[in-house]
Amino acid sequence: MTAALRALERLAATVPDADLGAWAHRIATPDGAVPLPGTGLRAATYPGLLRAGERCARAGLGADVVLTLVGLVAGAEHGRSAADLSRAVRAGLAVHAEIEQRIAEVTRPAGLPTGGVAPAAMCAAVLAGIPPADRPALLDLAGSLMAITPPDGPAGPWAGHAAAAGWLAVHTFTSGLAGMPDGLGHTLAAVTGASAVDDPPPGEVPVRALLERLR
């Protein structure tokens, strides 16, 4: 996580592309929760994460940096420590690895899902204090917030989608809304052509849920 924090600090010390600078000025608010790196401005969380996520993508920063970005925002919201942030990023990276493997196994050339939404949601969930037993349901909700991008992957307007949608998934879930059961698995299956039944969704799947599949 230390390396990811340093990468974000280096990014904040550089001047953004002109279009990102203009974007920052359009969304800036005096009491925004999210800094807009390189501008000295702040924005509300969702648009701020969209813009910050795109800037990370343009800089070629990896999943660990994006998850750290989401974790910084969620951790600040809930008064968490740096140790909490480290645990949350590790949880998000575990989900990221599972989803990346699943997408790599079989994909349709028509498009790819923004698979980073679920890892970002997991990272934010840990910091929001969502119990482990409830996290699979959160990931199902996160699956419904994925977008389908061109075959060459999330670029352009989709670059910051995972960070913003992952954070939004947690707030939606804690507001009492739920996704379709095994929604993450079915979303991935619809895009990749893989089976939603044979493979459980990534994350901390309760053994009880696996047992129920034997009925």
N, C-alpha and C positions, 0 to 999 in steps of 0.2 A: 504493500500500500504506500510505503514511503516514496518509492519511485513514481507512482502514479500522482501523488500529491506534488512532487517536484515538477512533473510534466505539466500539470495544471498551472502551477506557479510560473513556469517559463512561458506558457501560452498567454497568461494574463499580462506578462511583461512585454508582449509584442503588439504591434498595431494590427488590428483585424483588416481583412479585405474591405474595400470600399462599400460593397453591398451589405456586408455584415455590420459595418459601422452605421450605415443608414437604417438597417433593420433595428439595431439597438436603440437608436433615437426614436423610432416609431413606437416601440413597446415600453420604453422607460417610464417608470413611475417613482416618485420620491420615496415611497415606503416599500418598494419592492423587496421581496425576500431573497432574490437570486442576483448576485453580481454578474454583470455582463463583461467577461474578461477583456481587458485591453481598452475599455472605454471610461471607466470610473462611474458607470451608470448601473442601475439596478432595475429589475422587472419583476412582475408577478411570476409565480413559480412555473406554471405551464408554458407560457411563451418564452420565459427565460431559459428553461431547459431545452426547448426546441432550438433556440438560437445557439446556446452553449454546446448542445450535442452536435449540431452541424459544424460548428467551429472545430470541435475535437476531430470530427471525421475528416475535414479538410486537412488537418494537420497530421493525419495518419495515425492518430492515437488509438490504442486498442481497447478491448472490452474492460480491462482492469481500470483504465482511466475513466471511461464513461460511468462504470459502476461506482467509482469513487466520487465522481461528480454528483450522481444521484444520492449517494450515501451522505455526502456533506449536507445536501439540502434537507434530506429526511432526518438526519441526525441533529441538525440545528433545530428543526421543528420540534423534536421530541426531547431535547436536552440531553443527548447521549454523549458518551465519551469517545476518544480516539480508539480505545480498545473495542468498544461496541461497533464502531465503523469498520474496523478490521474484520470482525466476525461477519458482519453483514456483507462485505465485499466478497469474502470467501464463499459464503452461501450463494451469492449471485453468480460467481464464477463456476461453481459446481453445476448450477442449472444451465449456464451458458455452454459448458462443455458437452452436456447431454444433448442439448438441442442442436448444437453444431454437428455432432456425430450423426444424429438422426437425419438432418437435412442433407448431409454429405452422402448418406447411404443411397438415397434415391430421390431425385428431384425432377420435376417437370421443367422443360425449358421455357415454359410460358412465363414463369415468374418465381420469385422467392418471397417468403414471409419475413417480416421484420422480427426475426427471432430474438432480438435483444430486449424485447418488451418484457418477457417473462423473467429473465435474470434481473432486470432493473426492478421489477415488481418484488422479487424475492429479497433483494437488497433492502429496499425501502420497508418491506414487511418486517424484517428482523428489527430494524430501528424503530418501527412503529409499535413494536411489542405484540404483533399478531402471533398467537400461539402456534407451535409447530403443527398441531392437529388441523388447524384451519388453513394452512398455507397451500395445500393442494387445491382447495376451492378458490383461493385467490389466484393461483396460476391458471385455473380454468377461466376466470374472469379476464385475466391478462390476455389469454388466447383470443378472446373476442375483440380485443383492441389492436391486434396485429393488422398490418396493412400488407398488401401484396405489391411487390416492387418489380421492375423489369428484371430480366434474367441476369444482368450484370450486377445486381444487388442494390441495396439502399444507397442512393446518391441523390443529390439535389434536394428537393423538398422533404425527402424521407430521412435524411441523414440524422436529424435530431429526434425523430419520432420515438425511438425506443426509450430514450431517457424520459421524455415527457409522458409518454403513455404508461410506462412502468410506475411512475409516481402517481399518475391519475388512477391506475388500477387499485392502488392501496386506499386512496381516499374514497373511491367508489365502493369498495368492499366494506370499509368501516362505516359507510353510510347506510349499510344494510342491503345493498344490492348484490346479487350473485349471478354467476355465469352458468351456462349449460354444464351439467355433469360431464366430466372428461372433455370439457370444451377445448383445452389446449391440445389434447391428443387429436381430436377431430379436426381442429383447424390445421394442424400440421399435416394430417393425413390428406385433407382435401387439396392441399397445395403440392405435397411431395408424392402423393400416390401411395404412401406407406399405410399399413394397417393401424387403425386407431384402437383396435381391440387387442392385438397381440402385444403391443408395447404400452406400458403404463406411462402417464405423463411424468416429465422430469420433476424433481423435487422430493420432498419427504412424504411419500405415499404411505398412508396408514396400512398396516397389515390387515386390519379388518376389511378395508376396501378390496384387497387382493383376495381375501377369503370369500367375499361375496360373489366373486366371479365364478366360483365353483358351483353355484346354485343351478 
